[in-house]
């Protein structure tokens, strides 16, 4: 995997060098005179880079691209590529990253600048520093705006794509999942920022570098507000993990169960065609589906080695409602409360706590029902080995229309993603778990502890 990352990084570096050579070849004579403008603009980017923040998957977010792109339309020639490379190299030299990562980051920024310049020129753009009637923003936008926006968009997406691919290669994940997780938090903001890049370049050309620097200050302030919001969101995600780890710490017997149910639930949600946002909500509910067991009244029951008594079984049946009530205290998670409360309801109405049936059961609950049961069947028990893929398939077919939503069962069993449910999750324990199975599955599998 590390070799693939190095090969990809080397390919990006070589391509960046090649694109730089092309920019040099098409740059007009006298471009050196504008090197100072390019350096001033890229120097402004340093403040944005210093205020960068970490996105999911360790990608970095900043507004440094605004002066970088502005340089591309003000000086669409080699000085802008040179300035970007110099500034980025200076930033990388004070970082503690590996050499290959430093070179890759310098190359991606150079790549982005070269693409922006070449695309801008190909679309008929020219330097705003030489534009007639520069004081009229509507006139300038009409003449150069389309070329600038096309260049910004292409360069922005290429730069992000390169970063997401290298993250996917390093983590062993799909590019699609990395793109969603890393860009969903900033995509809209960055898209809305694109017109601001053109305005920023216009201010520099129409007024002065000092005016552009003055505009840069509030831009940095707005980005910091967005950064704080993202950090709060990440803190909430970490609190979810903390709640799950707290539950597992007091009951090691179920260690890893919630995280695997989360993993299975997202696969099932994707297999039946839910949107990325819906998959995320299902994942949150799945991660917290057993959080009600954190209450003290469950400790003696969960630690018991013998079969549960009817009274103890009645206590266990309280955990979906207790979990829902606990999660309801968190305003950001109130949307997943019904999914948590009803994750032990059966399609035929024989489940608990409310005996809901059919489509009255929240869709997320029906998905978690599958994931919870599949995890129970595929984990080792004191009295049996994990069930095989074919055995689990047989149980899903048998419990179709009783415990399981038949439509989800049919889509899941016919999906190519079915087999991915049986690939072991890295670092996750898969032995000696207590999971409460559906009624029919209890008859087939439960031989101890009432589960």
C-alpha positions in Angstrom: 0.0 0.0 0.0 2.8 2.4 0.9 4.5 1.5 -2.4 1.3 2.5 -4.3 1.2 5.8 -2.5 4.8 6.5 -3.5 4.2 5.6 -7.1 1.1 7.8 -7.3 3.0 10.7 -5.5 5.9 10.4 -8.0 3.4 10.4 -10.9 1.8 13.7 -9.6 5.3 15.3 -9.1 6.4 14.4 -12.6 3.1 15.7 -14.1 3.4 18.9 -12.1 6.9 19.4 -13.5 5.6 18.8 -17.0 2.7 21.2 -16.7 5.1 23.8 -15.3 7.2 23.4 -18.4 4.1 24.0 -20.6 3.2 27.2 -18.7 6.8 28.4 -19.2 6.5 27.7 -22.9 3.3 29.7 -23.3 4.3 32.6 -21.1 4.8 35.8 -23.0 8.1 37.7 -22.9 8.3 40.2 -20.1 6.5 38.0 -17.6 9.4 38.4 -15.2 8.2 42.0 -14.5 5.2 40.6 -12.8 7.0 38.2 -10.5 6.6 40.6 -7.6 2.8 40.6 -8.0 2.7 36.8 -7.9 4.9 36.7 -4.8 2.7 39.3 -3.0 -0.4 37.3 -3.7 1.1 34.0 -2.7 2.5 35.6 0.4 -1.0 36.5 1.4 -1.8 32.8 1.1 0.6 32.1 3.9 -1.9 33.5 6.5 -4.5 31.2 5.1 -2.2 28.2 5.2 -1.2 28.9 8.8 -4.8 28.9 9.8 -5.4 25.6 8.0 -7.4 22.9 9.8 -7.7 19.2 9.6 -10.6 17.6 7.8 -11.7 14.0 8.2 -9.2 11.5 6.8 -6.4 14.0 7.7 -6.9 16.1 4.7 -6.1 19.8 5.2 -8.6 22.7 4.6 -7.5 26.3 4.1 -8.4 29.4 2.1 -4.9 29.7 0.7 -6.4 28.8 -2.7 -8.0 32.2 -3.0 -4.8 34.2 -3.6 -3.3 31.3 -5.5 -6.2 31.4 -8.0 -6.2 35.2 -8.0 -2.5 35.0 -9.1 -3.6 32.7 -12.0 -5.8 35.4 -13.5 -3.7 38.4 -12.6 -0.5 36.9 -13.9 -1.4 33.8 -16.0 2.3 33.0 -16.6 5.2 31.1 -15.1 5.8 33.7 -12.2 2.6 32.6 -10.6 3.5 28.9 -10.8 7.0 29.8 -9.4 5.6 31.8 -6.6 3.1 29.1 -5.5 5.9 26.5 -5.5 8.2 28.8 -3.5 5.6 29.7 -0.9 4.3 26.1 -0.6 7.9 24.8 -0.2 8.5 27.3 2.6 5.4 26.1 4.4 6.4 22.5 4.0 9.9 23.0 5.2 8.7 24.1 8.7 6.3 21.1 8.9 7.1 17.7 10.4 5.8 15.7 7.5 7.8 13.0 5.7 9.8 14.1 2.6 7.4 12.3 0.2 4.4 14.1 1.7 6.2 17.5 1.5 7.0 16.9 -2.2 3.5 15.7 -2.9 1.9 18.8 -1.3 4.2 21.1 -3.2 3.5 19.3 -6.4 -0.3 19.3 -6.0 -0.3 23.1 -5.4 1.9 23.6 -8.4 -0.3 21.2 -10.5 -3.3 23.2 -9.5 -1.8 26.6 -10.4 -0.6 25.3 -13.7 -3.9 23.8 -14.6 -5.7 27.0 -13.6 -3.5 29.1 -15.8 -3.6 26.9 -18.8 -7.4 26.5 -18.6 -7.9 30.2 -18.1 -5.8 31.0 -21.2 -7.5 28.2 -23.2 -10.9 29.8 -22.4 -9.8 33.2 -23.7 -8.7 34.8 -20.5 -5.8 37.2 -20.1 -4.2 39.2 -17.3 -6.5 41.4 -15.4 -3.6 43.7 -14.8 -3.9 44.7 -18.5 -7.7 44.7 -18.7 -9.4 47.8 -20.0 -12.1 49.5 -17.9 -10.8 47.6 -14.9 -12.8 49.8 -12.5 -16.1 48.4 -13.8 -16.6 45.0 -12.1 -19.7 44.1 -14.2 -17.7 44.7 -17.4 -14.7 42.7 -16.1 -16.9 39.9 -14.9 -18.7 39.7 -18.3 -15.4 39.7 -20.2 -13.3 37.4 -18.0 -15.6 35.8 -15.4 -16.6 32.7 -17.4 -13.0 31.8 -18.2 -11.9 32.5 -14.6 -14.7 30.4 -13.1 -14.0 27.5 -15.5 -10.3 27.6 -14.6 -11.0 27.8 -10.9 -13.5 24.9 -11.0 -11.3 22.6 -13.0 -8.2 23.3 -10.9 -10.0 23.0 -7.6 -11.5 19.6 -8.4 -8.3 18.2 -9.8 -6.4 19.3 -6.7 -8.9 17.8 -4.4 -9.1 14.6 -6.4 -5.3 14.1 -6.2 -5.4 14.5 -2.4 -8.4 12.2 -2.0 -6.8 9.5 -4.2 -3.6 9.5 -2.1 -5.6 9.3 1.1 -7.6 6.4 -0.3 -4.5 4.6 -1.3 -2.9 5.2 2.1 -6.0 4.1 4.1 -7.1 1.2 1.8 -10.6 2.8 1.4 -12.5 3.7 -1.7 -12.0 7.1 -3.3 -15.8 7.7 -3.1 -15.9 7.2 0.7 -12.9 9.5 1.2 -14.4 12.2 -1.1 -17.7 12.1 0.8 -16.2 12.2 4.3 -13.6 14.8 3.5 -15.5 17.2 1.3 -19.0 17.2 2.6 -18.0 19.6 5.4 -16.5 22.2 3.1 -17.8 21.6 -0.4 -20.6 24.1 -0.4 -18.5 26.8 1.3 -15.6 26.3 -1.2 -18.0 26.4 -4.1 -19.6 29.7 -2.9 -16.0 31.0 -2.4 -15.2 30.7 -6.1 -16.8 34.0 -7.1 -15.0 35.7 -4.2 -11.7 34.6 -5.8 -12.5 36.7 -8.9 -13.6 39.6 -6.8 -10.4 39.4 -4.8 -8.3 39.4 -8.1 -10.4 42.4 -9.4 -9.7 44.4 -6.2 -6.0 43.8 -6.6 -6.0 44.9 -10.2 -8.4 47.8 -9.9 -7.1 49.3 -6.7 -3.9 47.9 -5.1 -2.2 45.1 -3.3 -3.0 47.0 0.0 -6.8 46.9 -0.9 -6.6 43.2 -1.6 -4.8 42.6 1.7 -7.5 44.6 3.5 -10.2 42.4 1.9 -8.2 39.3 2.9 -8.7 40.0 6.6 -12.5 39.5 6.8 -12.2 36.5 4.5 -9.8 34.9 7.0 -12.3 35.7 9.8 -15.2 34.1 8.1 -13.1 31.0 7.4 -12.2 30.8 11.1 -15.9 30.8 12.0 -16.4 27.9 9.6 -13.4 26.1 11.1 -14.8 26.4 14.6 -18.1 24.9 13.4 -16.3 22.0 11.8 -14.2 21.4 15.0 -17.4 21.3 17.0 -18.9 18.7 14.6 -15.8 16.6 14.9 -16.0 16.9 18.7 -19.5 15.5 18.5 -18.3 12.6 16.5 -15.6 11.9 19.0 -18.2 12.0 21.8 -20.2 9.3 20.0 -17.1 7.1 20.0 -16.5 7.9 23.6 -20.0 6.8 24.6 -19.6 3.5 22.7 -16.2 2.9 24.3 -17.6 3.6 27.7 -20.3 1.0 27.2 -17.7 -1.6 25.9 -15.4 -0.8 28.8 -18.0 -1.8 31.4 -19.0 -4.9 29.4 -16.0 -6.3 27.5 -18.2 -9.3 26.5 -19.8 -7.0 23.8 -16.5 -5.3 22.8 -16.5 -4.3 19.2 -20.2 -5.1 18.6 -21.5 -1.6 18.2 -18.7 -0.6 15.8 -19.3 -3.7 13.7 -23.0 -3.1 13.6 -22.2 0.4 12.4 -20.0 -1.1 9.7 -22.6 -3.6 8.6 -25.4 -1.0 8.7 -23.7 1.4 6.4 -23.0 -1.4 3.9 -26.6 -2.5 3.9 -27.8 1.1 3.6 -25.6 1.6 0.6 -26.7 -1.7 -0.9 -30.3 -0.6 -0.9 -29.6 2.7 -2.5 -29.8 5.3 0.3 -28.1 8.6 -0.1 -24.8 9.5 1.6 -26.7 11.7 4.1 -29.1 8.9 5.0 -26.2 6.4 5.3 -24.5 8.7 7.7 -27.7 8.9 9.9 -28.1 5.2 9.8 -24.4 4.9 10.9 -25.0 7.2 13.9 -28.0 5.2 15.0 -26.2 1.9 14.6 -23.2 3.1 16.6 -25.5 4.1 19.4 -28.1 1.3 19.2 -27.0 -0.4 22.4 -26.0 2.7 24.4 -29.0 2.2 26.8 -27.0 -0.7 28.3 -24.7 1.8 29.9 -27.1 2.2 32.8 -26.2 0.4 36.0 -29.3 -1.8 36.1 -27.9 -3.8 33.1 -24.5 -4.5 34.6 -25.6 -7.7 36.6 -27.5 -9.0 33.6 -24.7 -8.4 31.1 -22.1 -10.1 33.3 -24.2 -13.1 34.0 -22.9 -16.4 32.6 -26.0 -18.5 32.9 -29.3 -18.3 30.9 -31.4 -15.2 31.7 -34.5 -15.5 33.8 -37.8 -14.0 32.6 -37.2 -11.1 34.9 -33.7 -10.5 33.6 -34.9 -10.8 30.1 -37.6 -8.1 30.8 -34.8 -5.8 32.0 -32.8 -6.4 28.8 -35.8 -5.4 26.7 -35.7 -2.0 28.3 -32.4 -1.0 26.7 -33.8 0.3 23.3 -36.1 2.7 25.2 -33.4 3.7 27.7 -31.0 4.3 24.8 -33.5 6.4 22.9 -34.2 8.5 26.0 -30.5 9.0 26.7 -29.7 10.1 23.1 -32.8 12.4 23.0 -30.9 14.6 25.5 -28.5 15.5 22.7 -30.2 18.0 20.4 -27.9 17.2 17.5 -28.8 13.5 17.6 -32.6 13.7 18.1 -33.1 12.6 14.6 -31.8 9.1 15.3 -33.8 8.6 18.5 -36.6 6.6 16.7 -34.1 4.4 15.0 -32.5 3.5 18.3 -35.8 2.9 20.1 -37.1 0.5 17.5 -34.1 -1.5 16.5 -35.6 -4.6 18.1 -39.0 -4.3 16.4 -39.9 -7.2 14.0 -41.5 -6.9 10.6 -44.4 -9.0 11.7 -45.0 -6.9 14.9 -43.6 -9.4 17.4 -40.7 -7.3 18.5 -40.2 -4.7 21.3 -40.6 -2.2 22.9 -43.7 -1.0 21.0 -44.7 -4.0 18.8 -44.5 -1.9 15.6 -44.9 -3.8 12.3 -44.0 -3.3 8.7 -43.2 0.1 7.4 -44.3 1.6 10.8 -40.8 0.7 11.9 -38.2 3.4 11.0 -36.1 2.4 8.0 -32.9 2.8 9.9 -34.2 0.4 12.6 -35.0 -2.2 10.0 -31.4 -1.9 8.6 -29.9 -2.1 12.1 -32.0 -5.2 12.7 -30.2 -7.0 9.9 -26.8 -5.7 10.9 -27.3 -6.7 14.6 -28.4 -10.2 13.7 -25.7 -10.7 11.1 -23.1 -9.7 13.7 -24.5 -12.1 16.2 -24.5 -15.0 13.8 -21.0 -14.4 12.5 -19.3 -14.1 15.9 -17.9 -17.0 17.8 -19.9 -18.3 20.8 -19.0 -20.7 23.6 -21.4 -23.2 22.1 -20.8 -22.8 18.4 -18.5 -21.5 15.7 -19.4 -18.5 13.6 -21.9 -19.2 10.9 -20.8 -19.3 7.2 -22.0 -16.9 4.6 -24.3 -19.5 3.2 -25.8 -20.3 6.6 -26.4 -16.6 7.3 -28.1 -16.3 3.9 -30.3 -19.2 4.8 -31.3 -17.5 8.1 -32.0 -14.2 6.3 -34.3 -16.0 3.9 -36.0 -18.0 6.7 -36.7 -14.8 8.7 -37.7 -12.8 5.8 -41.2 -11.2 6.4 -41.0 -12.2 10.1 -38.1 -10.4 11.6 -36.8 -8.8 8.5 -38.2 -6.3 6.0 -38.6 -8.5 2.9 -37.7 -5.7 0.5 -34.4 -5.0 2.2 -33.7 -8.7 2.4 -34.2 -9.2 -1.4 -32.1 -6.2 -2.3 -29.3 -7.1 0.1 -29.1 -10.8 -1.0 -29.0 -9.8 -4.6 -26.5 -7.0 -4.1 -22.8 -7.4 -4.9 -22.2 -5.8 -1.5 -23.6 -8.8 0.3 -20.2 -10.6 0.3 -18.5 -7.5 1.8 -20.4 -8.1 5.0 -18.2 -11.2 5.6 -14.9 -9.5 5.1 -13.2 -9.2 8.6 -12.9 -5.7 9.8 -9.4 -4.8 10.7 -8.7 -4.6 14.4 -12.1 -5.7 15.5 -12.5 -8.5 17.9 -15.0 -11.1 16.8 -15.4 -13.6 19.7 -17.7 -14.2 22.6 -20.3 -11.5 22.0 -23.7 -11.0 23.5 -26.2 -9.7 21.0 -30.0 -10.1 21.2 -31.2 -12.0 18.2 -34.7 -11.9 16.6 -37.2 -14.3 18.0 -36.9 -17.0 15.3 -33.1 -16.7 15.4 -33.2 -17.2 19.1 -34.8 -20.6 18.6 -32.0 -21.5 16.2 -29.0 -20.1 18.0 -29.6 -19.1 21.6 -28.4 -21.8 24.0 -27.1 -19.7 26.9 -27.5 -16.4 28.6 -31.0 -16.0 27.1 -29.6 -14.3 24.0 
